[in-house]
Structure formats: C-alpha cells, structure tokens
C-alpha cells in the first residue's frame, strides 16, 4: 500500500497538467497583488469617495419633487441622511479619525438596514436603488464595524500588506477554488490507462486503489494551495508589512452575520477548502469512472459549477444540493443564502453537505465497479461454458 501511495504521489507531481496548474495558481496570486497595488482594490478612501459622488448625483434627482405622504417623506429624509453620513465618512478619512469613521459607518449601516423596511425602496429609479446596498451588504457592514468598535482597531485604509493580501485572496479565490480542484483531478481515473502495466503490478483491489487516489489528490491539491498561499503571504510580509491579522472578516452562520479575526477566519476558510477538495476529487473520480475521459469529466463538472449562476431562484431545494456550496466565499459571507432565500446555506451546513455528497460519490464508484466486475465474471463464465 505504501509503495502504491508513493507511486501515485510521484505521478501527481510529475503530471504536466498539474505543473501547469501550479504556475496558473502562482499567476493568480500575482494578479491579486496587481489589483491591490495598481487597481487599488480594498482602498477605503476611493470607495467612500465613489459612494459620496453616487449619493450626491442620485439624491440630487429628488430636489424637484414633493412628497405629501408621511411615509414617503420619512423614507426620502433617510436617503438624505444616508448622503450626509457618507459625507461624514469622507471627512473622517481626511482628518484620519478612525473613531469618527467607525461611528459614521455603523450609523450608516443601521440606517441602510432600516431603509429596507420601506416599500418605497422598490419604487425608486435605478440611480437611487444603486446607492442603497442590499440587506446582505448592510448587515455585513454592521458586523464588520461593530467588531472594529469593540476591539478598538484602526481602519485598514488599503490592503497593501500581507493581511490585506490574504483578505483579498479569500474574497477572490473562493469563486475559483472549485475550478482549480476540478482541473487538478480531471483525469484521476482515466490516467491509469496510460500506466496500466505499472498500476496492475500493485496487488491491491480496485477499491483500495481508488481510495488511495482520492486521498493523494485531496491532500496534494489542498497542500499545494495552502503552501503556495502561505509562502506568498510570508514573502509579502517581508517585502511590505505584516498588517493586522486580527482585522475582521464577516462570517455568515444560519441567519446571523458575525465578524471574526482574520486569523480565525483563515482556519475556518481552509477547513472548508479541505472538505471542498475531498468533495471535488470524489466527484471527479465518480465522473471519470463513468466517462473514462478527462474532457467529459471537466465538462460535466463545469456544468454543475455554473448551474447556480444560471438558475438564481429562491427555493429550499438548494440546501440539499452541493452546487450552491461550491463558491466558498459566497457561502462564508452569506451571499449564497441571501440570493437563494435559504438561510441554512451557511458554513457548517456546507461542510456537512459536501462531506455527505462526497461519501456518496465514493459509494457510487464502489457500487458501479462491483456491477462491472459481476458483469465481467458473468461474461467470462458464459465464454468458458461455450468453449466447452
């Protein structure tokens, strides 16, 4: 068994496709750095400035209108208040007053949550609707700034640090993780056809060989992502600055938004990523067993991955299917629950769902192989009888 594990491990590392994936992942990390330093991703000053401009233009369209209804008048007063609070954020940034900025941001988040209670919100024109963030975003902002206020943390004005890089990595890689894992494992079973002589040389059952492959690919692909990310983050800490690893990241859990430190979030994120790795490798092994073709496996996997993008409906059926849990950051941030209207699409539920489906895929591989073996034995017996 140990010799076979070593053999499969070497095959994984020598595989030209996997080497290409290491390179692609490295380029992906470089792109994150590019967007942080060149495109100013995560720069709070630029974000507040854009919001202030958008608010000023949109609210300016209301000046010529009068509203006789009391509820309408109250609603639009709150829109004006939002504009003032965003302007207050801008002033606080200019004076580098983190306490003022935190208070204004918290008050703004509470106001935006309250705005969603008004029916008039749905009747606004497009410009005005754009300046009111979704309930999901407003609750995320409230949890984020509440944590900063409680822990008395300074505001991270940009992400030009190791901690800022890691935050951006979590937000961006979450949507691509499934694709990386699928490309790593697209030929997990069909690759044996290229090494049939060597594979048959190991006296192991098909079940044990398949289990070994899934284990190796899961651990190897997961460690590849974690190690490269850790090395890249450490290098940035040496070249720039470490940043605040106790800075908040918001985690959604069954209807509530709670902020945790970046280091605590990283542990949860990578645990979820490990479970997703096991699930995707098991799925790829199952599809590869059925199709015996890498391209067919990749096509089927991509179809499942893209399904939530094309079918965005509010239905409880999503909580039973694994496809909504393939987008890591969407699940952890609560966006998946918000878009589908299913509050159970959360971190712990996602881990359980992916594990159950992953085990189910492995069980299906074993049952399928058992059926094939029985069929082959039946054909062999028939052929033997006919030859007599």
N, C-alpha and C positions, 0 to 999 in steps of 0.2 A: 504493500500500500504506500509506504514512504517513498519507494523508488518511483511509483507512478505519479505521486504528487510532485516530486522533483521534475519528472519528465514534462508534466503539464505546465508547471511553473516556468520552465525554460522556454517551452513553446509560446507561452503568453508573452514573455519578454522579447523573444526573437521575432514575433509576428510583425511584419512590416506595417500592417494596418494599425496595430497598437502603438508602434513607434510614431506613426503619423499623428495619432490621437494625442500623444504626449506633447508633440510640437504644437498642435492646434490649441490645446489647453494652455500652453505657455503663451501663445499669441493672444489668447482670450484674456489672460491676466495682464498682459501688456496693454491691451485695449482699455481695460478698466483704468489703468494708470493714465493713459492718454485722455480719457474722458474727464478724469478728476482734475488733471493739471492744465489741459488745453481747453476743454469744453466747460470747465467749472461746475461739474456735476456735484450737487450737495452744497453749493455755495449759498448760504442762507441770505446774505446781503442781496445777491442778484435775484433770488426767489422772492423776497419781500418787495423788492423794487418792482418786479413784474406784476405782482399781485396788487400793489398800490396803484399802478398805472391802469390795470384792467378794471379795478374798482372805480377809479375816477371816471373813466370813459363810460362804463356801463351805467353807473348811478347818475351820470350826467343826463342820460336819456329820460330820467324821471322828472326833471325840473319843470317841464312844461305841463305836467299832468296834475290833476287834483283828484283826491280820493275822499268821497263823502262817507263811505262805510268805515266804521270804527276799527274793525279787524284789519281791513286793508291798510288804513292809516298806520296802525300799530306795526304791521308787518314791514311796511316800507321805512318806518322810523328805524327799525332794526337793521335794515340794509344800509341806511346812512351811518348807523353806529358801527357796523362792520367796517365801512370805509375809514372811519375815524380810528378804529383800533389797529387797522393795518398801517395807517399813517403813524400811529404811536409806535409800532414795531420798528418802522424805518428810523424814527427819531432816536429810539433807544439804541439801535445799532450804531448810529452816527456818534452818539455820546459814549458808546462802548459800555452801556449799563446793562449787564446781564440780568440783574434782578428785575428791572423795569421791563425788559424784553420778555422775561418769563411770565410775569404777571399779565402783560398785554396779550401774550399768546394764549394763556389759559383762559382769560376772559373772552377772547375771540373764539376759541374752541367751544366754550359753553354757549355762546351766542349762536354759533353755526348749528349746534345740535338743536337749539330751541327753534331756529328757523325752519327746520324740517317738520315741525308740528303744525305749521300753517299750510292750508290748502292752496293758498295763493302762490306757493313756490312752483307748483306745476303749471301755473298760468303765465309765468314770466317768459319774456322773449329769450332767445338763445344767448345773447350777450349777458343778460342778468343771471341766467341759470349757471353760466360758466363761472361766475365769481363766488357761487355758493358751493363749497366742496360737498361730496357725498357724506352721508351719515357715517359711513365706514371711515372716511378720512378724518372727519371731525372728532370721532371717538378715539381714533389713533393719536391725533394731535393732543387731545386732552390727557391721555395716559402718558404720552411722551413728556409733556411739560410738567405734569404733576410729579413725575419721578425726578425731574431736574430740580423742581422746587423743594421736594422733600430731602433730597440728597445734597442740596446746595452746590450744584455743579455749574461750572462755566459753560457758556454756549459754544459749541464747536462751529465756528463760522465757516469753515471749509473742511474738506476731507483730505487735505494734503498731509497725511500721516499714516502710520501703519494701521491704527484703529479705524481711521476713515476709509482706508482701502478695504479693510475687512467688512465694514458695513456695506459698502458698495458691492463687494463680491457677493455677499449674502442676498442682496436685492436682485442682482443681475443673473447670477449663476442658477438661482432657484428655478428659473424657467427653462434653462438649457440642460440641467442635470440629467433628465431622462434621456435626452438625445445622445449625450456623451456616453452614458452607460449602455444604451442600445447599440451604438457603433462599436463599443468595446467588445460586445458579446454577440454580435450578429451572426457569427459563424461558429458558435461554441460547440455545436454537434457536427455540423457538416464538415468542419475542418478535419475530422477524423478520417474522412475518405482519402485525404492526401497523405496520411501516415498510417494506413491500415496495417501494414506489416508490423510496425513498431507497437501500435496500440494493442494488436492481438497477442503480442508477446508477453503482455502482463496478465497473469492468471487471476483476473478479477471479474466479477459479474457485471453486467451492463448497468445494474442499479448503482453499484458502488463506484463505477467509473463516472457515471452521470453526476452522482452526489459530489465526487471529488472535483469534477469540472466546475460545478456551480460554486462550491466553496472557494476554489482557487480564483475564479474570475471575480467573485464578490469581494474577497479580501484584496486582491491585486488592484482592481479598478478603484475601490474605495481608498486604499492607501495611496495610490497614485495621485488622486485628487487632493487628499489631506496633506501629504508630504510636500507636493509642489506648492500648494497654497501657503503652508507654514513657512517654507523656505523663502517664498516671495515676500510674505508679510515681514519676516525677520530681516530680510535684506532692506526693505523699505524703512524699517525701524532704525537700522544703522545709517542709512543714507539720508534720511529726513529726520523724523521724530517719531517717538512711540505713539503719542496720542493718549486719549482717555479710554482704557479698556473697561472702565466702569460706566461709560456713557450708555444711555438707554436704547434698547431696541424693543419694539412693541410686539408682544406675543398674544395671539387670539386663542381663547380657550372657552368653548361652549357658551357663546353669548357675551363674554366679557373681554375687555382689552386691558392687558396688564403689561407694564414695562418692566423689563429685567435688564441687568447689566450686560454689556456686550460679551463679556467672557462667559456668563451663564447662558446667554443666547447661543453662543458658538457650540457649547456642549450639546444643547438640545438640537441645534441645526444638524450637526454631524451625526448624532444618533439617528435622526430622521433620515439622513442621507444614506447611512449604512443599511437601514431597513429597506429604503427605496432601491439600493444597489442589489440586495438579495432578491427583491421582488422582480426587478427588471431582468436580472440574469436568469431567474427561473422562468419568466415569461419568454425570454429569447430562446432558452433551451426547449421550452414547450413548442413554440412556433417553428423552431429549427428542426425539431423531431418530426413535426407534421410535414413541413415543406421540403426539408433536406436542401434548402437553398438560402444563401445569405441574403440575396436581394429581396426574395419574397418575405423573409423574416423582417427585414428593415422596413419594407413597405407596410406590412401588417402592423408593426409597432408604431410607425409614424401615423397611421390612420387612427389608432387608439389614442395617441398623444394629442392629435389635432381635434378629436371629437368635441371636447368642451368648448373649443373656440368657435365651432360652427353651430353647436346646439346650446345656446345660452338661455335655458328656460328654468323657471323656478319649479322644482319638483323634488319630492322626497326620495325618488329613485336614485338620485346621485349619491346618497350616503351609503348605498350598498355596492356601488361600482367603484373600482380602483382608479378610473381615469381622472377623476377630479383631484386625486391626491398625487398626481404626477408632477404638479407645479409647486415645488417646495415652498417658495416664498409666498405664493398666493394662499396656501393653506396656513402657514405660520402667521401671516399678517392678518388673516381673516377675510381677505378679498374673495376667496372661493365661497365662503359662507354667505357673504353679502350678495354676490352675483346670483347665486342659486336659491337664496332664501332658506337654506338649510343650515341651522345653527350648529349642527353636530359635525360639520366639516372642519374639524379642528385638529390640533397637533396629536393628542393621544389617540383620538379616534382614527386618525390617518395611519398611525403606526400599526394599530390593531388590524385595520382593514387591509393594508399592504401585506402584513405578515400572513393573514388568513388566505388571501388570494395567492400569495407566493407558495405557501404549502400546498394549496390546491393545484397549482400548476405542476409541482413536483409529483404529486399523487397521480395526476393525469398522465404524465410521462411514463411512470411505472406501469399504470394500467394499460396504456397503449402498447408499450413494449411487451407486456405479458400476453396481450392479444396477438401481437405479431409473432411471438415465439410459439404460441399454441398453434397458430395457423401454419407456421413453417414445419412444426413437428408433424402436424396432420398431413401436410403435403409429402413429407419425407416417408411417412408410413404408407401412404397411398402408392407412392412411387415404388417402394420396396415390395409391396404386395403385387403390383402389376408386373414387376420384373421377374417374380417367381412364376 
